[in-house]
Amino acid sequence: RFAKVEDIEIFPKDVAKSHTISPDASKQAYTKALKPYIDRSFTITLHPNGKKIDSYEFSKLLNDKIAIRFFIGGAYGFDDEFLNQSDVVLGLSELTMSH
């Protein structure tokens, strides 16, 4: 009612295959698959080592933003190249859940 939400799920074969190779291959595969979607929107990337914030900080982070994109990778997150292009890198918890 208050916002338009669009869910884009991207999981090419390269990403699935990379999990069997190594953590670095997984990070690179997610970066390659999602890099075209980083644009001028405010970007929040979820990453295992990202900053942990509370609900109040999160609401302040979203305040006055018109368009926001969330990027969710695999259990190993993204490589540094992708993280450096994100406006904010957050970690939700130490818990890793299977997709």
C-alpha positions as CSV (number, residue, x, y, z in Angstrom):
1,R,0.0,0.0,0.0
2,F,2.8,2.4,0.8
3,A,5.4,1.2,-1.7
4,K,5.9,-0.7,-4.9
5,V,8.0,-3.9,-4.2
6,E,9.6,-5.8,-7.0
7,D,11.3,-9.2,-6.2
8,I,13.9,-10.2,-8.8
9,E,15.3,-13.7,-8.2
10,I,18.6,-14.4,-10.1
11,F,20.3,-17.8,-9.8
12,P,22.1,-18.7,-13.0
13,K,23.9,-22.1,-13.4
14,D,27.3,-20.4,-12.7
15,V,26.2,-19.5,-9.2
16,A,25.0,-23.1,-8.4
17,K,28.2,-24.6,-9.8
18,S,30.4,-22.2,-8.0
19,H,29.3,-23.5,-4.6
20,T,31.0,-26.8,-5.4
21,I,34.3,-25.1,-6.2
22,S,35.2,-22.7,-3.4
23,P,33.9,-19.8,-1.3
24,D,35.8,-17.4,-3.5
25,A,34.2,-18.8,-6.6
26,S,30.8,-18.4,-5.0
27,K,31.5,-14.7,-4.1
28,Q,32.7,-14.0,-7.7
29,A,29.6,-15.8,-9.2
30,Y,27.2,-13.7,-7.1
31,T,29.0,-10.5,-8.0
32,K,29.0,-11.3,-11.7
33,A,25.3,-12.2,-11.6
34,L,24.1,-9.2,-9.6
35,K,26.5,-6.4,-10.7
36,P,24.3,-5.3,-13.6
37,Y,21.6,-4.5,-11.1
38,I,23.6,-1.9,-9.1
39,D,22.4,1.4,-10.3
40,R,21.7,4.9,-8.9
41,S,19.3,3.5,-6.4
42,F,20.3,3.4,-2.8
43,T,21.9,-0.1,-2.4
44,I,22.0,-2.3,0.7
45,T,24.0,-5.5,0.4
46,L,23.5,-8.3,3.0
47,H,26.8,-9.8,3.8
48,P,28.0,-12.1,6.6
49,N,30.6,-9.5,7.9
50,G,28.3,-6.5,7.4
51,K,27.5,-4.0,10.1
52,K,24.9,-5.1,12.6
53,I,22.2,-2.4,13.4
54,D,19.0,-2.3,15.3
55,S,15.5,-1.5,14.1
56,Y,15.8,2.2,14.9
57,E,19.1,2.6,13.0
58,F,17.6,0.7,10.1
59,S,14.6,3.0,9.9
60,K,16.9,6.0,10.0
61,L,18.9,4.4,7.2
62,L,15.8,4.1,5.0
63,N,14.4,7.6,5.9
64,D,14.1,9.9,2.8
65,K,15.1,7.2,0.3
66,I,13.0,7.0,-2.8
67,A,14.3,3.8,-4.3
68,I,16.2,1.1,-2.5
69,R,17.7,-2.1,-3.7
70,F,18.6,-5.0,-1.5
71,F,21.2,-7.6,-2.6
72,I,21.3,-11.0,-1.0
73,G,24.0,-13.4,-1.9
74,G,25.0,-16.8,-0.8
75,A,26.4,-18.1,2.5
76,Y,29.9,-16.6,1.7
77,G,28.5,-13.2,0.6
78,F,30.1,-11.1,-2.1
79,D,33.6,-10.2,-3.1
80,D,35.1,-6.8,-2.2
81,E,34.5,-5.3,-5.6
82,F,30.7,-5.6,-5.2
83,L,30.7,-4.5,-1.5
84,N,32.6,-1.3,-2.4
85,Q,29.9,-0.4,-4.9
86,S,27.2,-0.8,-2.3
87,D,26.0,2.2,-0.3
88,V,25.6,0.1,2.9
89,V,26.7,-3.4,3.8
90,L,24.6,-5.0,6.6
91,G,24.8,-8.3,8.4
92,L,21.5,-9.6,9.8
93,S,23.1,-12.1,12.3
94,E,25.8,-14.7,12.7
95,L,23.2,-17.3,11.6
96,T,23.5,-18.6,8.0
97,M,20.4,-20.3,6.6
98,S,20.2,-22.4,3.5
99,H,18.3,-20.9,0.7
